[in-house]
Amino acid sequence: MHKLVVQTVIRQWDKSQLSAADSQTRRALADRYPVNVPPAVALFDGEIILDQHGDDVMGNRIRYQLTDARQFLIDRCCFSLPTQTLTIKQPPEGQPVQLSMADGWVQCHYQWRYKVFEGGFYYWLYEAVTLNACFIQRPAEDIFLQTEPIRQFTLFLQNQQNPA
């Protein structure tokens, strides 16, 4: 039986970190890491391994669930465990992206921002998310390092003021 391995890499910043130097520093950071358990965690009787890296300014940034239909929902992605496919939710006017993951791993990039109220003030919290994912028989620490993804794509999402 194949396991789903999902790795998230999140970079978050605020308005004080918008300089060219700050942007260059963020771009220089890795977009994939070894998968070590722990700190990666096995979820849902070990069927899914979730490996999180990067920033989480607000705490509990990544939300996920496994539906009765064995669909693993995480952020803007829906992984079907029975069919080993990935569906990415696009903005309301766009069509969902769907692809098979039977032949390797995929990497998805997108940016977002949140309106945050903290300490009596509102501010924008910006983020760049990279999601690496694969279905694999036996998880390996270097799964995202030993090969290139079979598909890389960037989603252009509209900004949301109050994320659900």
OpenMM code with the backbone's topology and positions (N, CA, C; nanometers):
from openmm import Vec3, app, unit

residues = "MET HIS LYS LEU VAL VAL GLN THR VAL ILE ARG GLN TRP ASP LYS SER GLN LEU SER ALA ALA ASP SER GLN THR ARG ARG ALA LEU ALA ASP ARG TYR PRO VAL ASN VAL PRO PRO ALA VAL ALA LEU PHE ASP GLY GLU ILE ILE LEU ASP GLN HIS GLY ASP ASP VAL MET GLY ASN ARG ILE ARG TYR GLN LEU THR ASP ALA ARG GLN PHE LEU ILE ASP ARG CYS CYS PHE SER LEU PRO THR GLN THR LEU THR ILE LYS GLN PRO PRO GLU GLY GLN PRO VAL GLN LEU SER MET ALA ASP GLY TRP VAL GLN CYS HIS TYR GLN TRP ARG TYR LYS VAL PHE GLU GLY GLY PHE TYR TYR TRP LEU TYR GLU ALA VAL THR LEU ASN ALA CYS PHE ILE GLN ARG PRO ALA GLU ASP ILE PHE LEU GLN THR GLU PRO ILE ARG GLN PHE THR LEU PHE LEU GLN ASN GLN GLN ASN PRO ALA".split()
positions = [
    Vec3(0.0842, -0.1186, 0.0000),
    Vec3(0.0000, 0.0000, 0.0000),
    Vec3(0.0887, 0.1250, 0.0000),
    Vec3(0.0540, 0.2202, -0.0828),
    Vec3(0.1300, 0.3436, -0.0925),
    Vec3(0.0894, 0.4416, 0.0170),
    Vec3(0.1883, 0.5150, 0.0644),
    Vec3(0.1633, 0.6222, 0.1605),
    Vec3(0.1748, 0.7554, 0.0880),
    Vec3(0.0981, 0.8513, 0.1351),
    Vec3(0.1077, 0.9874, 0.0828),
    Vec3(0.2041, 1.0645, 0.1720),
    Vec3(0.3037, 1.1262, 0.1104),
    Vec3(0.3977, 1.2113, 0.1828),
    Vec3(0.3749, 1.3533, 0.1343),
    Vec3(0.3425, 1.4436, 0.2273),
    Vec3(0.3190, 1.5842, 0.1950),
    Vec3(0.4155, 1.6685, 0.2770),
    Vec3(0.4893, 1.7537, 0.2082),
    Vec3(0.5830, 1.8452, 0.2743),
    Vec3(0.5416, 1.9883, 0.2416),
    Vec3(0.5235, 2.0687, 0.3453),
    Vec3(0.4921, 2.2098, 0.3244),
    Vec3(0.6123, 2.2939, 0.3661),
    Vec3(0.6393, 2.3960, 0.2856),
    Vec3(0.7447, 2.4929, 0.3167),
    Vec3(0.6790, 2.6297, 0.3082),
    Vec3(0.6702, 2.6989, 0.4217),
    Vec3(0.5986, 2.8272, 0.4269),
    Vec3(0.6951, 2.9370, 0.4691),
    Vec3(0.6946, 3.0439, 0.3925),
    Vec3(0.7707, 3.1646, 0.4263),
    Vec3(0.6699, 3.2761, 0.4497),
    Vec3(0.6737, 3.3385, 0.5667),
    Vec3(0.5811, 3.4471, 0.6000),
    Vec3(0.6609, 3.5727, 0.6335),
    Vec3(0.6020, 3.6895, 0.5989),
    Vec3(0.6661, 3.8169, 0.6278),
    Vec3(0.5605, 3.9257, 0.6337),
    Vec3(0.5999, 4.0395, 0.6906),
    Vec3(0.5076, 4.1525, 0.6952),
    Vec3(0.5657, 4.2695, 0.6160),
    Vec3(0.4973, 4.3831, 0.6214),
    Vec3(0.5351, 4.4992, 0.5401),
    Vec3(0.6770, 4.5482, 0.5682),
    Vec3(0.7264, 4.5259, 0.6898),
    Vec3(0.8614, 4.5709, 0.7237),
    Vec3(0.9690, 4.4872, 0.6548),
    Vec3(0.9293, 4.3771, 0.5882),
    Vec3(1.0254, 4.2876, 0.5243),
    Vec3(1.0010, 4.2786, 0.3727),
    Vec3(0.9749, 4.3943, 0.3107),
    Vec3(0.9462, 4.3981, 0.1678),
    Vec3(1.0631, 4.4487, 0.0826),
    Vec3(1.1778, 4.4707, 0.1433),
    Vec3(1.2913, 4.5242, 0.0666),
    Vec3(1.3445, 4.4202, -0.0316),
    Vec3(1.4244, 4.4657, -0.1261),
    Vec3(1.4850, 4.3750, -0.2237),
    Vec3(1.5751, 4.2733, -0.1532),
    Vec3(1.6463, 4.3151, -0.0509),
    Vec3(1.7339, 4.2244, 0.0240),
    Vec3(1.6516, 4.1164, 0.0949),
    Vec3(1.5389, 4.1554, 0.1552),
    Vec3(1.4519, 4.0574, 0.2217),
    Vec3(1.3967, 3.9582, 0.1203),
    Vec3(1.3551, 4.0074, 0.0065),
    Vec3(1.3010, 3.9214, -0.0988),
    Vec3(1.4070, 3.8240, -0.1497),
    Vec3(1.5270, 3.8737, -0.1673),
    Vec3(1.6367, 3.7891, -0.2137),
    Vec3(1.6687, 3.6812, -0.1104),
    Vec3(1.6660, 3.7153, 0.0163),
    Vec3(1.6904, 3.6178, 0.1229),
    Vec3(1.5848, 3.5077, 0.1195),
    Vec3(1.4582, 3.5446, 0.1014),
    Vec3(1.3513, 3.4444, 0.0947),
    Vec3(1.3681, 3.3534, -0.0270),
    Vec3(1.4036, 3.4114, -0.1421),
    Vec3(1.4217, 3.3311, -0.2638),
    Vec3(1.5386, 3.2336, -0.2509),
    Vec3(1.6366, 3.2663, -0.1679),
    Vec3(1.7545, 3.1812, -0.1527),
    Vec3(1.7288, 3.0600, -0.0625),
    Vec3(1.6166, 3.0585, 0.0088),
    Vec3(1.5865, 2.9476, 0.0986),
    Vec3(1.5413, 2.8250, 0.0187),
    Vec3(1.5657, 2.7088, 0.0741),
    Vec3(1.5319, 2.5831, 0.0065),
    Vec3(1.3807, 2.5672, -0.0105),
    Vec3(1.3412, 2.4967, -0.1174),
    Vec3(1.1996, 2.4681, -0.1395),
    Vec3(1.1684, 2.3203, -0.1183),
    Vec3(1.2660, 2.2438, -0.0675),
    Vec3(1.2461, 2.1035, -0.0318),
    Vec3(1.3520, 2.0619, 0.0697),
    Vec3(1.3131, 1.9689, 0.1536),
    Vec3(1.3977, 1.9244, 0.2640),
    Vec3(1.3889, 1.7726, 0.2774),
    Vec3(1.4838, 1.7118, 0.3515),
    Vec3(1.4688, 1.5701, 0.3838),
    Vec3(1.3441, 1.5505, 0.4703),
    Vec3(1.2833, 1.4332, 0.4608),
    Vec3(1.1660, 1.4003, 0.5415),
    Vec3(1.2128, 1.3105, 0.6557),
    Vec3(1.2205, 1.3655, 0.7743),
    Vec3(1.2624, 1.2920, 0.8933),
    Vec3(1.1430, 1.2741, 0.9864),
    Vec3(1.1206, 1.1503, 1.0305),
    Vec3(1.0118, 1.1216, 1.1240),
    Vec3(1.0753, 1.0832, 1.2565),
    Vec3(1.0519, 1.1555, 1.3648),
    Vec3(1.0012, 1.2924, 1.3721),
    Vec3(1.1068, 1.3912, 1.3233),
    Vec3(1.0757, 1.5136, 1.2961),
    Vec3(0.9577, 1.5902, 1.3326),
    Vec3(0.8372, 1.5703, 1.2424),
    Vec3(0.8546, 1.5109, 1.1230),
    Vec3(0.7364, 1.4816, 1.0406),
    Vec3(0.6491, 1.3848, 1.1190),
    Vec3(0.5184, 1.3916, 1.0954),
    Vec3(0.4257, 1.3080, 1.1716),
    Vec3(0.3477, 1.2161, 1.0790),
    Vec3(0.3203, 1.0954, 1.1282),
    Vec3(0.2351, 1.0010, 1.0574),
    Vec3(0.0917, 1.0270, 1.1015),
    Vec3(0.0026, 1.0414, 1.0052),
    Vec3(-0.1381, 1.0703, 1.0322),
    Vec3(-0.2266, 0.9573, 0.9802),
    Vec3(-0.3443, 0.9462, 1.0384),
    Vec3(-0.4474, 0.8539, 0.9908),
    Vec3(-0.3916, 0.7120, 0.9735),
    Vec3(-0.3498, 0.6542, 1.0846),
    Vec3(-0.2959, 0.5171, 1.0892),
    Vec3(-0.1752, 0.4989, 0.9979),
    Vec3(-0.0951, 0.6045, 0.9834),
    Vec3(0.0280, 0.5968, 0.9057),
    Vec3(0.0115, 0.6044, 0.7558),
    Vec3(-0.1091, 0.6309, 0.7076),
    Vec3(-0.1312, 0.6401, 0.5628),
    Vec3(-0.0730, 0.7673, 0.5028),
    Vec3(-0.0571, 0.8712, 0.5868),
    Vec3(-0.0104, 1.0016, 0.5398),
    Vec3(0.1015, 1.0473, 0.6307),
    Vec3(0.2074, 1.0986, 0.5701),
    Vec3(0.3168, 1.1586, 0.6466),
    Vec3(0.3165, 1.3067, 0.6126),
    Vec3(0.3077, 1.3902, 0.7159),
    Vec3(0.3057, 1.5350, 0.6988),
    Vec3(0.4331, 1.5935, 0.7569),
    Vec3(0.5064, 1.6645, 0.6728),
    Vec3(0.6347, 1.7243, 0.7092),
    Vec3(0.6241, 1.8752, 0.6865),
    Vec3(0.6337, 1.9545, 0.7932),
    Vec3(0.6153, 2.0995, 0.7826),
    Vec3(0.7460, 2.1729, 0.8122),
    Vec3(0.7753, 2.2710, 0.7276),
    Vec3(0.8953, 2.3535, 0.7429),
    Vec3(0.8575, 2.5002, 0.7270),
    Vec3(0.9372, 2.5859, 0.7858),
    Vec3(0.9190, 2.7286, 0.7639),
    Vec3(0.8442, 2.7980, 0.8755),
    Vec3(0.7795, 2.9075, 0.8381),
    Vec3(0.7183, 2.9980, 0.9341),
    Vec3(0.5736, 2.9599, 0.9635),
    Vec3(0.5313, 2.9952, 1.0840),
    Vec3(0.3921, 2.9788, 1.1252),
    Vec3(0.3630, 3.0866, 1.2292),
    Vec3(0.3598, 3.2121, 1.1833),
    Vec3(0.3465, 3.3277, 1.2724),
    Vec3(0.2205, 3.3209, 1.3575),
    Vec3(0.1098, 3.2801, 1.2991),
    Vec3(-0.0174, 3.2780, 1.3710),
    Vec3(-0.0415, 3.1479, 1.4472),
    Vec3(0.0375, 3.0462, 1.4242),
    Vec3(0.0180, 2.9165, 1.4891),
    Vec3(-0.0885, 2.8359, 1.4173),
    Vec3(-0.0670, 2.7054, 1.4044),
    Vec3(-0.1625, 2.6152, 1.3409),
    Vec3(-0.1989, 2.6607, 1.1997),
    Vec3(-0.1001, 2.6988, 1.1214),
    Vec3(-0.1221, 2.7509, 0.9864),
    Vec3(-0.1840, 2.6466, 0.8928),
    Vec3(-0.1322, 2.5252, 0.8965),
    Vec3(-0.1799, 2.4225, 0.8051),
    Vec3(-0.2937, 2.3445, 0.8702),
    Vec3(-0.4083, 2.3450, 0.8025),
    Vec3(-0.5234, 2.2664, 0.8462),
    Vec3(-0.5447, 2.1544, 0.7458),
    Vec3(-0.5860, 2.0392, 0.7957),
    Vec3(-0.6059, 1.9242, 0.7074),
    Vec3(-0.7140, 1.8337, 0.7638),
    Vec3(-0.7654, 1.7472, 0.6768),
    Vec3(-0.8629, 1.6470, 0.7183),
    Vec3(-0.8638, 1.5329, 0.6174),
    Vec3(-0.9106, 1.4178, 0.6619),
    Vec3(-0.9307, 1.3030, 0.5751),
    Vec3(-1.0805, 1.2777, 0.5699),
    Vec3(-1.1378, 1.2833, 0.4509),
    Vec3(-1.2826, 1.2659, 0.4364),
    Vec3(-1.3183, 1.1172, 0.4348),
    Vec3(-1.4470, 1.0895, 0.4452),
    Vec3(-1.4951, 0.9509, 0.4379),
    Vec3(-1.4636, 0.8867, 0.3031),
    Vec3(-1.4519, 0.9682, 0.1991),
    Vec3(-1.4186, 0.9184, 0.0652),
    Vec3(-1.2680, 0.9010, 0.0464),
    Vec3(-1.1925, 0.9122, 0.1563),
    Vec3(-1.0467, 0.8972, 0.1574),
    Vec3(-0.9781, 1.0027, 0.0704),
    Vec3(-1.0292, 1.1246, 0.0842),
    Vec3(-0.9691, 1.2418, 0.0211),
    Vec3(-0.8965, 1.3182, 0.1324),
    Vec3(-0.7677, 1.3424, 0.1153),
    Vec3(-0.6901, 1.4187, 0.2130),
    Vec3(-0.6903, 1.5641, 0.1677),
    Vec3(-0.7541, 1.6502, 0.2444),
    Vec3(-0.7636, 1.7924, 0.2126),
    Vec3(-0.6628, 1.8674, 0.2975),
    Vec3(-0.5786, 1.9456, 0.2313),
    Vec3(-0.4787, 2.0261, 0.3005),
    Vec3(-0.4585, 2.1537, 0.2209),
    Vec3(-0.4801, 2.2658, 0.2880),
    Vec3(-0.4658, 2.3963, 0.2254),
    Vec3(-0.5521, 2.4018, 0.0994),
    Vec3(-0.4968, 2.4212, -0.0175),
    Vec3(-0.5753, 2.4305, -0.1405),
    Vec3(-0.5695, 2.3022, -0.2230),
    Vec3(-0.5266, 2.1927, -0.1609),
    Vec3(-0.5051, 2.0671, -0.2319),
    Vec3(-0.5965, 1.9564, -0.1807),
    Vec3(-0.6336, 1.8688, -0.2731),
    Vec3(-0.7141, 1.7516, -0.2401),
    Vec3(-0.6451, 1.6298, -0.3015),
    Vec3(-0.5968, 1.5410, -0.2157),
    Vec3(-0.5306, 1.4193, -0.2610),
    Vec3(-0.6275, 1.3027, -0.2469),
    Vec3(-0.6464, 1.2273, -0.3530),
    Vec3(-0.7296, 1.1070, -0.3469),
    Vec3(-0.6381, 0.9894, -0.3171),
    Vec3(-0.6557, 0.9278, -0.2010),
    Vec3(-0.5721, 0.8137, -0.1654),
    Vec3(-0.6003, 0.6921, -0.2548),
    Vec3(-0.7274, 0.6620, -0.2877),
    Vec3(-0.7521, 0.5450, -0.3729),
    Vec3(-0.6973, 0.5593, -0.5154),
    Vec3(-0.7050, 0.6776, -0.5739),
    Vec3(-0.6636, 0.6948, -0.7142),
    Vec3(-0.5256, 0.7579, -0.7303),
    Vec3(-0.4640, 0.7975, -0.6214),
    Vec3(-0.3327, 0.8631, -0.6229),
    Vec3(-0.3315, 0.9825, -0.7179),
    Vec3(-0.4312, 1.0687, -0.7022),
    Vec3(-0.4394, 1.1899, -0.7824),
    Vec3(-0.4418, 1.3123, -0.6913),
    Vec3(-0.4095, 1.4245, -0.7496),
    Vec3(-0.4097, 1.5528, -0.6798),
    Vec3(-0.4998, 1.6481, -0.7567),
    Vec3(-0.5863, 1.7175, -0.6833),
    Vec3(-0.6673, 1.8240, -0.7406),
    Vec3(-0.6353, 1.9508, -0.6642),
    Vec3(-0.5994, 2.0561, -0.7375),
    Vec3(-0.5686, 2.1861, -0.6779),
    Vec3(-0.6866, 2.2782, -0.7026),
    Vec3(-0.7345, 2.3403, -0.5957),
    Vec3(-0.8455, 2.4348, -0.6083),
    Vec3(-0.7930, 2.5669, -0.6610),
    Vec3(-0.8527, 2.6148, -0.7679),
    Vec3(-0.8178, 2.7435, -0.8273),
    Vec3(-0.9152, 2.8493, -0.7760),
    Vec3(-0.8869, 2.9748, -0.8009),
    Vec3(-0.9843, 3.0783, -0.7674),
    Vec3(-1.1181, 3.0474, -0.8338),
    Vec3(-1.2266, 3.1098, -0.7874),
    Vec3(-1.3598, 3.0765, -0.8378),
    Vec3(-1.3723, 3.0768, -0.9903),
    Vec3(-1.3010, 3.1651, -1.0597),
    Vec3(-1.3155, 3.1714, -1.2054),
    Vec3(-1.2286, 3.0700, -1.2788),
    Vec3(-1.1360, 3.0048, -1.2090),
    Vec3(-1.0456, 2.9098, -1.2745),
    Vec3(-1.0908, 2.7660, -1.2588),
    Vec3(-1.0426, 2.6818, -1.3482),
    Vec3(-1.0722, 2.5393, -1.3423),
    Vec3(-0.9732, 2.4715, -1.2471),
    Vec3(-1.0181, 2.3707, -1.1729),
    Vec3(-0.9250, 2.2975, -1.0865),
    Vec3(-0.8191, 2.2272, -1.1709),
    Vec3(-0.7000, 2.2158, -1.1164),
    Vec3(-0.5913, 2.1419, -1.1802),
    Vec3(-0.5950, 2.0011, -1.1218),
    Vec3(-0.5995, 1.8989, -1.2081),
    Vec3(-0.6011, 1.7614, -1.1596),
    Vec3(-0.4926, 1.6825, -1.2306),
    Vec3(-0.4163, 1.6025, -1.1558),
    Vec3(-0.3125, 1.5233, -1.2170),
    Vec3(-0.2866, 1.3953, -1.1405),
    Vec3(-0.2375, 1.2973, -1.2119),
    Vec3(-0.2003, 1.1694, -1.1531),
    Vec3(-0.0623, 1.1835, -1.0894),
    Vec3(-0.0441, 1.1182, -0.9762),
    Vec3(0.0847, 1.1236, -0.9076),
    Vec3(0.1501, 0.9858, -0.9020),
    Vec3(0.1102, 0.8958, -0.9894),
    Vec3(0.1607, 0.7588, -0.9846),
    Vec3(0.3071, 0.7482, -1.0275),
    Vec3(0.3589, 0.8448, -1.1012),
    Vec3(0.4932, 0.8328, -1.1585),
    Vec3(0.5997, 0.9193, -1.0927),
    Vec3(0.5716, 0.9852, -0.9825),
    Vec3(0.6726, 1.0688, -0.9182),
    Vec3(0.6091, 1.1695, -0.8258),
    Vec3(0.6824, 1.2753, -0.7962),
    Vec3(0.6310, 1.3742, -0.7023),
    Vec3(0.6065, 1.5073, -0.7707),
    Vec3(0.5200, 1.5859, -0.7093),
    Vec3(0.4831, 1.7163, -0.7648),
    Vec3(0.5202, 1.8274, -0.6675),
    Vec3(0.5381, 1.9471, -0.7227),
    Vec3(0.5694, 2.0647, -0.6420),
    Vec3(0.4803, 2.1794, -0.6878),
    Vec3(0.4136, 2.2415, -0.5915),
    Vec3(0.3218, 2.3515, -0.6195),
    Vec3(0.3649, 2.4736, -0.5395),
    Vec3(0.3675, 2.5894, -0.6048),
    Vec3(0.4013, 2.7163, -0.5397),
    Vec3(0.2826, 2.8111, -0.5493),
    Vec3(0.2585, 2.8872, -0.4442),
    Vec3(0.1616, 2.9955, -0.4515),
    Vec3(0.1886, 3.0955, -0.3412),
    Vec3(0.1382, 3.2177, -0.3617),
    Vec3(0.1526, 3.3236, -0.2623),
    Vec3(0.0147, 3.3667, -0.2164),
    Vec3(0.0122, 3.4232, -0.0975),
    Vec3(-0.1135, 3.4585, -0.0335),
    Vec3(-0.0864, 3.5716, 0.0643),
    Vec3(-0.1907, 3.6324, 0.1138),
    Vec3(-0.1747, 3.7280, 0.2230),
    Vec3(-0.2988, 3.7246, 0.3100),
    Vec3(-0.2800, 3.7598, 0.4369),
    Vec3(-0.3874, 3.7588, 0.5353),
    Vec3(-0.3929, 3.8919, 0.6067),
    Vec3(-0.5110, 3.9361, 0.6354),
    Vec3(-0.5301, 4.0537, 0.7202),
    Vec3(-0.5301, 4.0027, 0.8643),
    Vec3(-0.4359, 4.0531, 0.9436),
    Vec3(-0.4163, 4.0040, 1.0803),
    Vec3(-0.4405, 4.1167, 1.1793),
    Vec3(-0.5110, 4.0873, 1.2873),
    Vec3(-0.5306, 4.1830, 1.3963),
    Vec3(-0.4524, 4.1324, 1.5154),
    Vec3(-0.3543, 4.2125, 1.5576),
    Vec3(-0.2694, 4.1729, 1.6693),
    Vec3(-0.2239, 4.2975, 1.7442),
    Vec3(-0.2313, 4.2951, 1.8749),
    Vec3(-0.1848, 4.4075, 1.9568),
    Vec3(-0.2608, 4.5361, 1.9303),
    Vec3(-0.3878, 4.5258, 1.8911),
    Vec3(-0.4685, 4.6433, 1.8644),
    Vec3(-0.4496, 4.7025, 1.7263),
    Vec3(-0.3724, 4.6357, 1.6407),
    Vec3(-0.3453, 4.6865, 1.5063),
    Vec3(-0.3723, 4.5792, 1.4009),
    Vec3(-0.4104, 4.6254, 1.2804),
    Vec3(-0.4236, 4.5373, 1.1649),
    Vec3(-0.2968, 4.5478, 1.0809),
    Vec3(-0.2562, 4.4358, 1.0224),
    Vec3(-0.1466, 4.4377, 0.9261),
    Vec3(-0.1632, 4.3209, 0.8304),
    Vec3(-0.0915, 4.3282, 0.7156),
    Vec3(-0.0919, 4.2195, 0.6193),
    Vec3(0.0211, 4.1244, 0.6526),
    Vec3(-0.0098, 3.9964, 0.6565),
    Vec3(0.0893, 3.8916, 0.6707),
    Vec3(0.0969, 3.8223, 0.5343),
    Vec3(0.2101, 3.8341, 0.4689),
    Vec3(0.2304, 3.7751, 0.3369),
    Vec3(0.2922, 3.6368, 0.3533),
    Vec3(0.2660, 3.5485, 0.2573),
    Vec3(0.3298, 3.4179, 0.2633),
    Vec3(0.3498, 3.3597, 0.1242),
    Vec3(0.4551, 3.2829, 0.1134),
    Vec3(0.4829, 3.2023, -0.0054),
    Vec3(0.4829, 3.0573, 0.0416),
    Vec3(0.4046, 2.9750, -0.0255),
    Vec3(0.3896, 2.8350, 0.0132),
    Vec3(0.4432, 2.7464, -0.0983),
    Vec3(0.5196, 2.6469, -0.0594),
    Vec3(0.5608, 2.5402, -0.1498),
    Vec3(0.5080, 2.4108, -0.0901),
    Vec3(0.4402, 2.3336, -0.1720),
    Vec3(0.3876, 2.2056, -0.1280),
    Vec3(0.4488, 2.0978, -0.2162),
    Vec3(0.5213, 2.0050, -0.1545),
    Vec3(0.5802, 1.8904, -0.2234),
    Vec3(0.5006, 1.7671, -0.1820),
    Vec3(0.4694, 1.6792, -0.2767),
    Vec3(0.3893, 1.5621, -0.2412),
    Vec3(0.4185, 1.4445, -0.3337),
    Vec3(0.4068, 1.3238, -0.2770),
    Vec3(0.4230, 1.2017, -0.3551),
    Vec3(0.3506, 1.0868, -0.2868),
    Vec3(0.3217, 0.9843, -0.3651),
    Vec3(0.2762, 0.8565, -0.3128),
    Vec3(0.3939, 0.7618, -0.3269),
    Vec3(0.4254, 0.6895, -0.2200),
    Vec3(0.5435, 0.6047, -0.2215),
    Vec3(0.5180, 0.4791, -0.1381),
    Vec3(0.5768, 0.3689, -0.1827),
    Vec3(0.5609, 0.2408, -0.1127),
    Vec3(0.6276, 0.2463, 0.0246),
    Vec3(0.7544, 0.2839, 0.0265),
    Vec3(0.8290, 0.2965, 0.1516),
    Vec3(0.8874, 0.4369, 0.1589),
    Vec3(0.8441, 0.5178, 0.2552),
    Vec3(0.8972, 0.6539, 0.2665),
    Vec3(1.0489, 0.6544, 0.2836),
    Vec3(1.1122, 0.7488, 0.2165),
    Vec3(1.2573, 0.7655, 0.2244),
    Vec3(1.2869, 0.9097, 0.2637),
    Vec3(1.3877, 0.9274, 0.3444),
    Vec3(1.4244, 1.0605, 0.3927),
    Vec3(1.4535, 1.1563, 0.2779),
    Vec3(1.5138, 1.1080, 0.1716),
    Vec3(1.5579, 1.1955, 0.0624),
    Vec3(1.4631, 1.1954, -0.0590),
    Vec3(1.3386, 1.1567, -0.0405),
    Vec3(1.2443, 1.1434, -0.1516),
    Vec3(1.2335, 1.2698, -0.2365),
    Vec3(1.2360, 1.3871, -0.1744),
    Vec3(1.2228, 1.5110, -0.2507),
    Vec3(1.3586, 1.5665, -0.2948),
    Vec3(1.4668, 1.5024, -0.2521),
    Vec3(1.6009, 1.5507, -0.2854),
    Vec3(1.6682, 1.4689, -0.3950),
    Vec3(1.6281, 1.3433, -0.4118),
    Vec3(1.6985, 1.2558, -0.5058),
    Vec3(1.6569, 1.2735, -0.6510),
    Vec3(1.5362, 1.3263, -0.6746),
    Vec3(1.4890, 1.3468, -0.8122),
    Vec3(1.4207, 1.4826, -0.8230),
    Vec3(1.3965, 1.5238, -0.9447),
    Vec3(1.3201, 1.6452, -0.9691),
    Vec3(1.1721, 1.6088, -0.9767),
    Vec3(1.0833, 1.7037, -0.9482),
    Vec3(0.9410, 1.6724, -0.9560),
    Vec3(0.8984, 1.6400, -1.0993),
    Vec3(0.7957, 1.5545, -1.1115),
    Vec3(0.7426, 1.5244, -1.2447),
    Vec3(0.6631, 1.6425, -1.2979),
    Vec3(0.6172, 1.7245, -1.2046),
    Vec3(0.5430, 1.8447, -1.2453),
    Vec3(0.5624, 1.9525, -1.1404),
    Vec3(0.5938, 2.0732, -1.1858),
    Vec3(0.6035, 2.1921, -1.1011),
    Vec3(0.5058, 2.2931, -1.1571),
    Vec3(0.4332, 2.3588, -1.0696),
    Vec3(0.3462, 2.4636, -1.1174),
    Vec3(0.3271, 2.5696, -1.0117),
    Vec3(0.2890, 2.6875, -1.0596),
    Vec3(0.2636, 2.8017, -0.9733),
    Vec3(0.1185, 2.8423, -0.9907),
    Vec3(0.0492, 2.8544, -0.8809),
    Vec3(-0.0886, 2.9012, -0.8831),
    Vec3(-0.0904, 3.0498, -0.8574),
    Vec3(-0.1746, 3.1199, -0.9281),
    Vec3(-0.1912, 3.2630, -0.9069),
    Vec3(-0.3262, 3.2832, -0.8415),
    Vec3(-0.3237, 3.2940, -0.7106),
    Vec3(-0.4457, 3.3047, -0.6319),
    Vec3(-0.4740, 3.4500, -0.6001),
    Vec3(-0.6006, 3.4850, -0.5933),
    Vec3(-0.6370, 3.6186, -0.5499),
    Vec3(-0.6205, 3.6240, -0.3987),
    Vec3(-0.5837, 3.7401, -0.3492),
    Vec3(-0.5644, 3.7553, -0.2060),
    Vec3(-0.6959, 3.7509, -0.1326),
    Vec3(-0.6910, 3.6979, -0.0152),
    Vec3(-0.8088, 3.6800, 0.0684),
    Vec3(-0.7873, 3.7569, 0.1979),
    Vec3(-0.8862, 3.8312, 0.2419),
    Vec3(-0.8678, 3.9127, 0.3615),
    Vec3(-0.8863, 3.8326, 0.4894),
    Vec3(-0.9802, 3.7446, 0.4954),
    Vec3(-1.0055, 3.6662, 0.6153),
    Vec3(-1.0120, 3.5190, 0.5796),
    Vec3(-0.8978, 3.4476, 0.5829),
    Vec3(-0.8980, 3.3084, 0.5403),
    Vec3(-0.9824, 3.2219, 0.6315),
    Vec3(-1.0405, 3.1213, 0.5736),
    Vec3(-1.1234, 3.0288, 0.6513),
    Vec3(-1.0368, 2.9304, 0.7259),
] * unit.nanometer
topology = app.Topology()
chain = topology.addChain("A")
for resn in residues:
    res = topology.addResidue(resn, chain)
    for name in ("N", "CA", "C"):
        topology.addAtom(name, app.Element.getBySymbol(name[0]), res)
